[in-house]
Amino acid sequence: MRLHLRYGRETLPLWLQDTCHVDIFEPNTTTALDDPIYAIKAALDAPLGCQAFNHQKTPRSVAIAVPDKTRPFPLKLLLPPFLDRLFATWPSLEGKDVCIVVGGGLHPPADAEQLNQILPENLYGCRVVSHDAVHSPVLRVGVTSRGNPVEINADYIQADMKIVLGMVDAHQFVGFTGGAKGAIIGCGSAAAIAANHRLLRESASVIGNIENNPARLDINEAGDLAGINFAVNVVLDKAKQPVAIFAGLPSLVMSEASRVTAKVYGMSFGDPYDIVVASCGGSPKDICLYQAQKGLATAAQCAAAGAKILLVAKCEEGVGDERYYEYVRRFSDAQALMSDFKTKPFVVGPHKAFLFARALAKFTVVVQSEIPAATLADCLLTYGRLQETVDKWLAEKPNARVAVITNANSTFFGETPPL
């Protein structure tokens, strides 16, 4: 059996003997939209839970939160027809009245080159703001019932109409991305993001759960406090092509889109596996180690006690977060890191080290990556080549049950409790 696993913008081959017990988990077959432009127009004509634009009062100003390059939302494809509709519906609006806020949460703010990579050329003269969670001006609009501040980019929150565009993907502690998250987290302050992310320690803050998930419900509530009027959410297939587009009130849009996402990426299995090979799904899912951790979390869901996991993640931009790296390199083992993290105030960045450590404490983890082996060792990870490592593990245990997950950052096992 010969497989090809995505690795950045290329693939890596993996050969497995036909005598091995191998289960391959890849996104369920779905049909990409024949005409995504028509689909977004149709969604805008019949939005969920609110009136279409042409039945709403003309806003004095509009802000649109969009994701950064770490999310494969097809901005160049879908933002132009969205802006077409916006300016056609409200012709008194001018480009200067509309602000596009590129939000990446605590990721480094997008520079000019990155903005050119993700944004279309024709923006009707709209202003473009690259959000910086640490340095951008923010405004506090309230506090959620869980005591978390709602602090959002000032250019976004001051707009008369606030819109968010994003994709819906499985998320390891928010349940699913989408809805108000692109604005609340994507365009939030560092303190507000950290406050929400503290909820990852709650037992119901797990992948695939949006019904009683504290982290997700906190985002929904924050979106209401911020007055986010409208969302457009997209579900993508494994080729990153749109399969569904929804528009309307953020919470309703996210809920509907998550059902489609679960049909595409939700998996189940019988007995857990001795060896798990997980590709994050290629760029941008494996753009850095910080992002690739999500693939490890999925692999851990189906791994047997003491299993071996090989994470395939090119990480062309390296580790991806200096706060994470400076924290994790202080420790010699996962248990010491987890003990320290649990006794300290919650900090974003180190939280990613804690999420890594939860898997490292239970499983043998090897990473095929472009990150130097010494840097991976600083992160408590072991470098290894895909084929060589799997061959070695199978030689040690020829009857091993093997799972191969082709799009681990998006896949989730809905019937399996998380770590």
Sine and cosine of phi, psi and omega as CSV:
sin_phi,cos_phi,sin_psi,cos_psi,sin_omega,cos_omega
0.00,0.00,0.81,-0.58,0.00,-1.00
-0.89,-0.46,0.82,-0.57,-0.01,-1.00
-0.88,-0.47,0.36,-0.93,0.09,-1.00
-0.78,-0.62,0.89,-0.45,-0.08,-1.00
-0.96,-0.26,0.68,-0.73,-0.02,-1.00
-0.92,0.39,0.67,-0.75,-0.10,-0.99
-0.54,-0.84,0.99,-0.10,-0.14,-0.99
0.90,0.43,-0.81,-0.58,0.02,-1.00
-0.98,-0.18,0.25,0.97,0.02,-1.00
-0.75,-0.66,-0.22,-0.98,0.05,-1.00
-0.74,-0.68,0.40,-0.92,0.11,-0.99
-0.89,-0.45,0.69,-0.72,0.02,-1.00
-0.99,0.15,0.52,-0.86,0.12,-0.99
-0.66,-0.75,0.84,-0.55,0.02,-1.00
-0.95,-0.30,0.77,-0.63,0.03,-1.00
-0.80,-0.60,0.70,-0.72,0.01,-1.00
-0.89,0.45,0.58,-0.82,-0.01,-1.00
-0.90,0.43,-0.30,0.95,0.00,-1.00
-0.98,0.19,-0.22,0.98,0.01,-1.00
-0.96,0.29,0.50,-0.86,0.18,-0.98
-1.00,0.07,0.95,-0.30,-0.07,-1.00
-0.80,-0.60,0.80,-0.60,0.15,-0.99
-0.92,-0.40,0.78,-0.62,-0.03,-1.00
-0.97,-0.25,0.82,-0.57,0.03,-1.00
-0.95,-0.32,0.93,-0.35,0.07,-1.00
-0.72,-0.69,0.34,-0.94,-0.06,-1.00
-0.80,0.61,0.61,-0.79,0.01,-1.00
-0.90,0.43,0.53,-0.85,-0.04,-1.00
-0.88,0.47,0.75,-0.66,0.03,-1.00
-0.58,-0.82,0.19,-0.98,-0.04,-1.00
-0.94,-0.35,0.84,-0.55,0.06,-1.00
-0.92,0.39,0.48,-0.88,0.01,-1.00
-0.89,0.45,0.74,-0.67,0.04,-1.00
-0.90,0.45,-0.61,0.79,-0.08,-1.00
-0.64,-0.77,1.00,0.07,-0.02,-1.00
-0.87,0.50,-0.50,0.87,0.01,-1.00
-0.91,0.42,-0.70,0.71,0.07,-1.00
-0.89,0.47,-0.64,0.77,-0.06,-1.00
-0.90,0.43,-0.66,0.75,0.00,-1.00
-0.94,0.33,-0.57,0.82,0.06,-1.00
-0.90,0.43,-0.66,0.75,0.02,-1.00
-0.90,0.43,-0.63,0.77,0.02,-1.00
-0.91,0.42,-0.63,0.78,0.02,-1.00
-0.94,0.34,-0.47,0.88,0.03,-1.00
-0.95,0.32,-0.50,0.87,-0.07,-1.00
-0.73,-0.69,0.92,0.40,-0.05,-1.00
-0.94,0.35,0.43,-0.90,-0.02,-1.00
-0.99,0.13,0.85,-0.52,0.15,-0.99
0.98,0.18,0.08,1.00,0.00,-1.00
-0.42,-0.91,0.13,-0.99,-0.01,-1.00
-0.98,0.18,0.46,-0.89,0.12,-0.99
-0.91,0.41,0.34,-0.94,-0.07,-1.00
-0.80,0.59,-0.64,0.77,-0.11,-0.99
-0.94,0.33,-0.12,0.99,0.08,-1.00
-0.96,-0.27,0.07,1.00,-0.01,-1.00
-0.96,-0.26,0.43,-0.91,0.04,-1.00
-0.91,0.42,0.62,-0.79,0.01,-1.00
-0.89,0.45,0.84,-0.54,0.02,-1.00
-0.97,0.24,0.47,-0.88,0.07,-1.00
-0.97,0.25,-0.51,0.86,0.01,-1.00
-0.46,-0.89,0.40,-0.91,-0.05,-1.00
-0.71,-0.70,0.66,-0.75,0.15,-0.99
-0.84,-0.55,0.68,-0.73,-0.03,-1.00
-0.83,-0.56,0.91,-0.42,0.08,-1.00
-1.00,0.09,0.77,-0.63,0.02,-1.00
-0.76,-0.65,0.41,-0.91,-0.04,-1.00
-0.98,0.20,0.32,-0.95,0.05,-1.00
-1.00,0.07,-0.21,-0.98,-0.13,-0.99
-0.95,0.33,-0.20,0.98,0.01,-1.00
-0.98,0.21,-0.10,1.00,0.04,-1.00
-0.88,-0.48,0.77,-0.64,-0.07,-1.00
-0.99,0.14,0.54,0.84,0.07,-1.00
-0.88,0.47,0.77,-0.64,-0.09,-1.00
-0.98,0.20,0.95,0.31,-0.06,-1.00
-0.88,0.47,-0.65,0.76,-0.04,-1.00
-0.91,0.42,-0.46,0.89,0.02,-1.00
-0.99,0.11,-0.70,0.71,-0.22,-0.98
-0.98,-0.22,-0.39,0.92,0.01,-1.00
-0.92,0.39,-0.65,0.76,0.02,-1.00
-0.84,0.54,-0.75,0.66,0.02,-1.00
-0.92,0.39,-0.47,0.88,0.07,-1.00
-0.92,0.39,-0.70,0.71,0.05,-1.00
-0.92,0.40,-0.59,0.81,0.08,-1.00
-0.82,0.57,-0.74,0.67,-0.02,-1.00
-0.91,0.42,-0.67,0.75,-0.03,-1.00
-0.86,0.52,-0.77,0.64,-0.08,-1.00
-0.98,0.21,-0.44,0.90,0.07,-1.00
-0.95,0.31,-0.59,0.80,-0.01,-1.00
-0.96,0.30,-0.65,0.76,-0.04,-1.00
-0.85,-0.53,0.97,0.22,-0.09,-1.00
-0.89,0.45,-0.30,0.96,0.04,-1.00
-0.97,0.26,-0.29,0.96,0.07,-1.00
-0.93,0.37,0.65,-0.76,0.11,-0.99
-0.92,-0.39,0.26,-0.96,-0.01,-1.00
-0.81,0.58,-0.63,0.78,-0.03,-1.00
-0.92,0.40,-0.28,0.96,-0.01,-1.00
-1.00,0.08,-0.13,0.99,-0.08,-1.00
-0.88,-0.47,0.79,-0.62,-0.01,-1.00
-0.88,-0.47,0.81,-0.58,0.08,-1.00
-0.99,-0.16,0.89,-0.45,-0.05,-1.00
-0.96,-0.27,0.91,-0.40,0.01,-1.00
-1.00,0.07,0.93,-0.36,-0.11,-0.99
-0.94,-0.34,0.78,-0.62,0.06,-1.00
-0.81,-0.59,0.34,0.94,-0.03,-1.00
0.89,0.46,-0.82,-0.57,-0.01,-1.00
-1.00,-0.05,0.13,0.99,0.13,-0.99
-0.91,0.41,0.42,-0.91,0.11,-0.99
-0.83,0.56,0.67,-0.74,-0.03,-1.00
-0.88,0.48,0.56,-0.83,-0.04,-1.00
-0.91,0.41,0.75,-0.66,0.07,-1.00
-1.00,0.00,-0.04,-1.00,-0.08,-1.00
-0.87,0.50,-0.65,0.76,0.00,-1.00
-0.90,0.44,-0.69,0.73,0.00,-1.00
-0.92,0.39,-0.62,0.78,0.05,-1.00
-0.88,0.48,-0.64,0.77,0.04,-1.00
-0.90,0.43,-0.51,0.86,0.00,-1.00
-0.94,0.35,-0.59,0.81,-0.16,-0.99
-0.97,-0.24,-0.44,0.90,-0.10,-0.99
-0.99,-0.11,0.56,-0.83,0.07,-1.00
-0.94,0.34,0.29,-0.96,-0.03,-1.00
-0.94,0.33,-0.68,0.73,-0.07,-1.00
-1.00,0.01,0.96,-0.28,0.03,-1.00
-0.90,-0.44,0.31,0.95,0.05,-1.00
0.84,0.54,0.38,0.92,-0.03,-1.00
0.97,0.23,0.24,0.97,0.02,-1.00
-0.90,0.44,0.53,-0.85,0.13,-0.99
-0.95,0.30,0.56,-0.83,0.05,-1.00
-0.85,-0.53,0.79,-0.61,0.01,-1.00
-0.86,-0.52,0.76,-0.64,0.08,-1.00
-0.99,-0.13,0.93,-0.37,-0.11,-0.99
-0.95,0.31,0.68,-0.73,0.08,-1.00
-0.84,-0.55,0.93,-0.37,-0.10,-1.00
-0.89,0.46,-0.37,0.93,-0.04,-1.00
-1.00,-0.08,-0.62,0.78,-0.16,-0.99
-0.92,-0.39,-0.34,0.94,-0.03,-1.00
-0.93,0.38,0.60,-0.80,0.10,-1.00
-0.87,0.50,0.70,-0.71,0.03,-1.00
-0.78,-0.63,0.34,-0.94,0.08,-1.00
-0.83,-0.57,0.68,-0.74,0.09,-1.00
-1.00,0.03,0.78,-0.63,-0.03,-1.00
-0.92,-0.40,0.02,1.00,0.02,-1.00
0.41,-0.91,-0.13,-0.99,0.02,-1.00
-0.71,-0.70,0.72,-0.69,-0.02,-1.00
-0.96,0.29,0.18,-0.98,0.01,-1.00
-0.90,0.43,-0.28,0.96,0.07,-1.00
-1.00,-0.03,0.12,0.99,0.07,-1.00
0.99,0.13,0.25,0.97,-0.05,-1.00
-1.00,-0.09,0.72,-0.70,-0.01,-1.00
-0.94,0.34,0.55,-0.83,0.10,-1.00
-0.94,-0.35,0.98,-0.18,-0.05,-1.00
-0.81,-0.58,0.88,-0.48,-0.17,-0.99
-0.75,-0.66,0.47,-0.88,0.03,-1.00
-0.67,0.74,0.78,-0.63,-0.09,-1.00
-0.89,0.46,-0.63,0.77,0.02,-1.00
-0.88,0.48,-0.56,0.83,0.01,-1.00
-0.97,0.26,-0.77,0.64,-0.16,-0.99
-0.95,0.31,-0.39,0.92,-0.02,-1.00
-0.99,0.16,-0.17,0.99,-0.01,-1.00
-0.95,0.33,0.51,-0.86,0.02,-1.00
-0.92,0.39,-0.66,0.75,0.04,-1.00
-0.86,-0.51,0.77,-0.64,-0.07,-1.00
-0.89,-0.45,0.85,-0.53,-0.09,-1.00
-0.84,-0.54,0.53,-0.85,0.07,-1.00
-0.74,-0.67,0.73,-0.68,0.06,-1.00
-0.92,-0.39,0.68,-0.74,0.01,-1.00
-0.13,-0.99,0.07,-1.00,0.04,-1.00
-0.95,-0.31,0.39,-0.92,0.03,-1.00
-0.95,-0.32,0.87,-0.49,-0.05,-1.00
-0.72,-0.70,0.41,-0.91,0.11,-0.99
-0.90,0.44,0.62,-0.78,-0.03,-1.00
-0.73,-0.68,0.69,-0.72,-0.21,-0.98
-0.93,0.38,-0.37,0.93,0.09,-1.00
-0.71,-0.70,-0.20,0.98,0.10,-1.00
-1.00,-0.03,-0.15,0.99,-0.01,-1.00
1.00,-0.06,-0.92,0.39,0.11,-0.99
-0.58,-0.81,0.53,-0.85,0.15,-0.99
-0.97,0.26,-0.06,-1.00,0.04,-1.00
0.99,-0.16,-0.11,-0.99,-0.06,-1.00
0.89,0.46,-0.71,-0.70,-0.05,-1.00
-0.98,0.19,-0.11,0.99,-0.13,-0.99
-0.85,0.52,-0.62,0.78,-0.03,-1.00
-0.88,0.48,-0.40,0.92,0.05,-1.00
-0.99,-0.16,-0.72,0.70,-0.08,-1.00
-0.92,0.39,-0.70,0.71,0.03,-1.00
-1.00,-0.08,-0.73,0.69,-0.04,-1.00
-0.86,0.50,-0.60,0.80,-0.04,-1.00
-0.90,-0.44,0.32,0.95,-0.04,-1.00
-1.00,0.05,0.20,-0.98,0.09,-1.00
-0.98,0.22,0.32,-0.95,0.02,-1.00
-0.86,0.51,-0.64,0.77,-0.02,-1.00
-0.92,0.39,-0.65,0.76,-0.01,-1.00
-0.93,0.37,-0.65,0.76,0.03,-1.00
-0.88,0.47,-0.72,0.69,0.00,-1.00
-0.87,0.49,-0.65,0.76,-0.01,-1.00
-0.88,0.48,-0.69,0.72,0.04,-1.00
-0.92,0.40,-0.69,0.72,-0.09,-1.00
-0.93,0.37,-0.32,0.95,0.09,-1.00
-0.86,0.51,-0.43,0.90,-0.05,-1.00
-0.95,0.31,-0.11,0.99,0.04,-1.00
-0.89,0.45,-0.33,0.94,-0.01,-1.00
-0.99,0.17,-0.15,0.99,0.04,-1.00
-0.96,0.26,0.58,-0.81,-0.12,-0.99
-0.91,0.42,-0.48,0.88,-0.02,-1.00
-1.00,0.01,-0.03,1.00,0.03,-1.00
-1.00,0.09,0.98,0.19,-0.10,-0.99
-0.73,-0.68,0.31,-0.95,-0.01,-1.00
-0.87,0.49,0.69,-0.72,0.06,-1.00
1.00,0.07,-0.15,0.99,-0.05,-1.00
-0.97,-0.24,0.85,-0.53,0.11,-0.99
-0.83,-0.55,-0.10,0.99,-0.10,-0.99
-0.97,0.26,-0.74,0.67,-0.02,-1.00
-0.77,-0.64,0.51,0.86,-0.04,-1.00
-0.99,0.11,0.91,-0.40,-0.07,-1.00
-0.86,0.51,-0.63,0.77,-0.03,-1.00
-0.92,0.40,-0.67,0.74,0.02,-1.00
-0.94,0.35,-0.72,0.70,-0.01,-1.00
-0.89,0.45,-0.55,0.84,0.05,-1.00
-0.91,0.42,-0.64,0.77,0.05,-1.00
-0.91,0.41,-0.69,0.72,0.02,-1.00
-0.86,0.51,-0.70,0.71,0.00,-1.00
-0.90,0.43,-0.66,0.75,0.03,-1.00
-0.88,0.47,-0.61,0.79,0.05,-1.00
-0.89,0.46,-0.62,0.78,0.05,-1.00
-0.92,0.39,-0.68,0.73,0.01,-1.00
-0.89,0.45,-0.57,0.82,-0.01,-1.00
-0.98,0.20,-0.25,0.97,0.00,-1.00
0.96,0.27,0.60,0.80,0.04,-1.00
-0.95,0.32,0.88,-0.47,-0.17,-0.98
-0.99,0.12,-0.53,0.85,-0.27,-0.96
-0.41,-0.91,0.60,-0.80,0.05,-1.00
-0.73,-0.68,0.53,-0.85,0.20,-0.98
-0.82,-0.57,0.88,-0.48,-0.02,-1.00
-0.86,-0.51,0.61,-0.79,-0.06,-1.00
-0.85,-0.53,0.62,-0.79,0.17,-0.98
-0.95,-0.31,0.76,-0.65,-0.04,-1.00
-0.93,-0.37,0.51,-0.86,0.11,-0.99
-1.00,0.07,-0.08,-1.00,-0.08,-1.00
-0.92,0.40,-0.35,0.94,0.07,-1.00
-1.00,0.01,0.13,0.99,0.02,-1.00
0.91,0.41,0.53,0.85,0.09,-1.00
-0.98,-0.21,0.62,-0.79,-0.03,-1.00
-0.91,0.42,0.73,-0.69,0.09,-1.00
-0.92,-0.39,-0.29,0.96,0.04,-1.00
-0.34,-0.94,0.57,-0.82,0.04,-1.00
-0.71,-0.70,0.76,-0.65,0.01,-1.00
-0.80,-0.59,0.50,-0.87,0.04,-1.00
-0.65,-0.76,0.45,-0.89,0.05,-1.00
0.67,-0.74,-0.49,-0.87,0.02,-1.00
-0.89,0.45,0.71,-0.70,-0.14,-0.99
-0.80,0.60,-0.74,0.68,-0.07,-1.00
-0.92,0.40,-0.61,0.79,0.03,-1.00
-0.94,0.35,-0.65,0.76,0.00,-1.00
-0.89,0.46,-0.73,0.68,0.02,-1.00
-0.88,0.48,-0.66,0.75,-0.01,-1.00
-0.89,0.46,-0.72,0.69,0.01,-1.00
-0.92,0.40,-0.69,0.73,-0.03,-1.00
-0.92,0.40,-0.55,0.84,-0.01,-1.00
-0.91,0.41,-0.52,0.85,0.05,-1.00
-0.90,0.43,-0.65,0.76,0.04,-1.00
-0.93,0.37,-0.67,0.74,0.02,-1.00
-0.85,0.52,-0.68,0.74,0.00,-1.00
-0.90,0.44,-0.58,0.82,0.03,-1.00
-0.92,0.38,-0.53,0.85,-0.03,-1.00
-0.99,0.10,-0.67,0.74,-0.19,-0.98
-0.91,-0.42,-0.11,0.99,0.02,-1.00
-0.97,0.22,0.75,-0.66,-0.07,-1.00
-0.79,-0.61,0.24,-0.97,0.13,-0.99
-0.59,-0.81,0.33,-0.95,0.01,-1.00
-0.52,-0.85,0.18,-0.98,0.03,-1.00
-1.00,-0.05,-0.98,-0.21,0.03,-1.00
-0.98,0.20,0.56,-0.83,0.02,-1.00
-0.93,0.38,0.17,-0.99,-0.20,-0.98
-0.93,-0.37,0.54,-0.84,0.03,-1.00
-0.98,0.19,-0.55,0.84,0.01,-1.00
-0.76,-0.65,0.76,-0.65,0.05,-1.00
-0.82,-0.58,0.84,-0.55,0.09,-1.00
-0.95,-0.31,0.86,-0.51,-0.10,-0.99
-0.80,-0.61,0.88,-0.47,0.19,-0.98
-1.00,-0.05,0.72,-0.69,0.01,-1.00
-0.89,0.45,-0.36,0.93,-0.02,-1.00
0.92,-0.39,0.16,0.99,0.02,-1.00
0.99,0.14,-0.07,-1.00,-0.04,-1.00
-0.92,0.40,0.64,-0.77,0.01,1.00
-1.00,-0.01,0.14,0.99,-0.06,-1.00
-0.89,0.45,-0.50,0.86,-0.01,-1.00
-0.93,-0.38,0.53,0.85,-0.06,-1.00
-0.90,0.44,-0.46,0.89,0.04,-1.00
-0.42,-0.91,0.24,-0.97,-0.03,-1.00
-0.89,0.45,-0.59,0.81,0.00,-1.00
-0.84,0.55,-0.67,0.74,0.04,-1.00
-0.97,0.25,-0.57,0.82,-0.09,-1.00
-0.92,0.39,-0.34,0.94,0.00,-1.00
-0.82,0.57,-0.50,0.86,-0.01,-1.00
-0.88,0.48,-0.59,0.81,0.04,-1.00
-0.92,0.40,-0.59,0.81,0.05,-1.00
-0.91,0.41,-0.62,0.78,0.01,-1.00
-0.88,0.48,-0.64,0.76,0.04,-1.00
-0.92,0.39,-0.69,0.73,0.01,-1.00
-0.86,0.51,-0.64,0.77,-0.02,-1.00
-0.90,0.43,-0.44,0.90,-0.02,-1.00
-0.89,0.45,-0.53,0.85,-0.08,-1.00
-0.94,-0.34,0.16,0.99,-0.06,-1.00
-1.00,0.03,0.65,-0.76,0.07,-1.00
-0.96,0.28,0.29,-0.96,0.04,-1.00
-0.83,0.56,0.77,-0.64,0.01,-1.00
0.96,0.28,0.25,0.97,-0.04,-1.00
-0.93,0.38,0.21,-0.98,0.06,-1.00
-0.94,-0.34,0.75,-0.67,-0.05,-1.00
-0.84,-0.54,0.76,-0.65,0.11,-0.99
-0.92,-0.40,0.89,-0.46,-0.01,-1.00
-0.99,-0.15,0.83,-0.56,-0.01,-1.00
-0.99,-0.17,0.96,-0.29,-0.10,-0.99
-0.48,-0.88,0.94,-0.34,-0.10,-0.99
-0.90,0.44,-0.69,0.73,0.04,-1.00
0.84,0.54,0.84,0.54,-0.03,-1.00
-0.90,0.43,-0.33,0.95,0.06,-1.00
-0.97,-0.26,0.34,0.94,0.12,-0.99
0.97,0.22,-0.57,-0.82,-0.06,-1.00
-0.92,0.39,-0.71,0.71,0.13,-0.99
0.99,-0.17,-0.26,0.97,0.00,-1.00
-0.41,-0.91,0.90,-0.44,-0.09,-1.00
-0.93,0.37,-0.56,0.83,0.00,-1.00
-0.90,0.43,-0.67,0.74,0.07,-1.00
-0.87,0.49,-0.74,0.67,-0.08,-1.00
-0.90,0.43,-0.70,0.71,-0.02,-1.00
-0.91,0.42,-0.50,0.87,0.02,-1.00
-0.98,0.21,-0.77,0.64,-0.12,-0.99
-0.91,0.42,-0.55,0.83,-0.07,-1.00
-0.95,0.32,-0.12,0.99,0.04,-1.00
-0.97,0.24,-0.24,0.97,-0.17,-0.99
-0.91,-0.42,0.48,-0.88,0.01,-1.00
-0.99,-0.13,-0.24,0.97,0.02,-1.00
-0.40,-0.92,0.29,-0.96,-0.10,-0.99
-0.92,0.40,-0.62,0.78,-0.04,-1.00
-0.89,0.46,-0.66,0.75,0.02,-1.00
-0.90,0.43,-0.63,0.77,0.02,-1.00
-0.90,0.44,-0.73,0.68,-0.03,-1.00
-0.90,0.44,-0.64,0.77,0.02,-1.00
-0.89,0.46,-0.67,0.74,0.00,-1.00
-0.92,0.39,-0.70,0.71,-0.05,-1.00
-0.87,0.49,-0.63,0.77,-0.05,-1.00
-0.94,0.35,-0.34,0.94,-0.04,-1.00
-0.99,-0.13,-0.09,1.00,-0.09,-1.00
-0.94,-0.34,0.36,-0.93,0.12,-0.99
-0.85,0.53,0.57,-0.82,-0.05,-1.00
-0.91,0.41,0.74,-0.68,0.02,-1.00
-0.70,-0.71,0.76,-0.65,0.08,-1.00
-0.95,0.32,0.64,-0.77,-0.12,-0.99
0.94,-0.33,-0.95,0.30,0.15,-0.99
-0.84,0.54,-0.47,0.88,0.03,-1.00
-0.86,0.50,-0.53,0.85,0.02,-1.00
-0.93,0.37,-0.59,0.81,0.08,-1.00
-0.89,0.46,-0.63,0.78,0.04,-1.00
-0.90,0.44,-0.68,0.74,0.01,-1.00
-0.90,0.43,-0.66,0.76,0.11,-0.99
-0.87,0.50,-0.73,0.68,-0.12,-0.99
-0.89,0.46,-0.53,0.85,0.02,-1.00
-0.86,0.52,-0.61,0.80,0.05,-1.00
-0.98,0.18,-0.65,0.76,-0.04,-1.00
-0.89,0.46,-0.49,0.87,0.00,-1.00
-0.95,0.31,-0.34,0.94,-0.09,-1.00
-0.94,-0.35,-0.40,0.92,-0.15,-0.99
-0.72,-0.69,0.36,-0.93,0.21,-0.98
-0.99,0.14,0.84,-0.54,-0.07,-1.00
-0.85,-0.53,0.81,-0.58,0.06,-1.00
-0.84,-0.54,0.59,-0.80,-0.06,-1.00
-0.83,-0.56,0.81,-0.59,0.21,-0.98
-1.00,-0.02,0.90,-0.44,-0.14,-0.99
-0.40,-0.92,0.23,-0.97,0.13,-0.99
-1.00,0.02,-0.05,1.00,0.06,-1.00
-0.95,0.32,0.72,-0.70,0.02,-1.00
-0.82,0.57,0.56,-0.83,-0.04,-1.00
-0.84,0.54,-0.60,0.80,-0.02,-1.00
-0.91,0.41,-0.60,0.80,0.03,-1.00
-0.93,0.36,-0.67,0.75,0.07,-1.00
-0.87,0.49,-0.63,0.77,0.02,-1.00
-0.89,0.45,-0.61,0.79,0.09,-1.00
-0.85,0.53,-0.50,0.87,-0.02,-1.00
-1.00,-0.03,0.23,0.97,0.01,-1.00
0.92,0.38,0.37,0.93,-0.02,-1.00
-0.92,-0.40,0.45,-0.89,-0.02,-1.00
-0.95,-0.32,0.75,-0.66,0.06,-1.00
-0.99,0.16,0.61,-0.79,0.10,-1.00
-0.31,-0.95,0.54,-0.84,0.06,-1.00
-0.98,0.18,0.61,-0.79,-0.12,-0.99
-0.79,0.61,-0.90,0.44,-0.12,-0.99
-0.90,0.43,-0.71,0.71,-0.03,-1.00
-0.87,0.49,-0.66,0.75,-0.05,-1.00
-0.93,0.37,-0.72,0.70,0.00,-1.00
-0.90,0.43,-0.66,0.75,0.04,-1.00
-0.86,0.51,-0.68,0.73,0.01,-1.00
-0.89,0.45,-0.71,0.70,-0.02,-1.00
-0.90,0.43,-0.63,0.77,0.00,-1.00
-0.95,0.31,-0.50,0.86,0.07,-1.00
-0.92,0.40,-0.57,0.82,0.02,-1.00
-0.96,0.26,-0.50,0.87,-0.01,-1.00
-0.59,-0.81,0.99,0.14,-0.11,-0.99
-0.87,0.49,-0.46,0.89,-0.03,-1.00
-1.00,-0.07,0.31,0.95,-0.04,-1.00
-0.89,0.45,0.61,-0.79,0.17,-0.99
-0.99,0.10,0.80,-0.60,-0.11,-0.99
-0.90,-0.45,0.72,-0.69,0.14,-0.99
-0.90,-0.43,0.68,-0.73,0.10,-1.00
-0.86,-0.51,0.87,-0.50,-0.01,-1.00
-0.94,-0.33,0.90,-0.44,-0.16,-0.99
-0.99,0.10,-0.43,0.91,-0.02,-1.00
-0.71,-0.70,0.90,0.43,-0.21,-0.98
-0.92,0.40,-0.49,0.87,-0.02,-1.00
-0.94,0.35,-0.33,0.95,0.01,-1.00
-0.95,-0.30,-0.41,0.91,-0.06,-1.00
-0.97,0.23,0.53,-0.85,0.15,-0.99
-0.53,-0.85,0.45,-0.89,0.02,-1.00
-0.98,-0.22,0.99,-0.14,-0.14,-0.99
-0.92,0.39,-0.41,0.91,-0.05,-1.00
-0.99,-0.11,0.07,1.00,-0.06,-1.00
-0.92,-0.40,0.79,-0.61,0.04,-1.00
-0.90,0.44,0.58,-0.82,0.01,-1.00
-0.96,0.26,0.10,-1.00,0.07,-1.00
-0.85,0.53,0.00,0.00,0.00,0.00
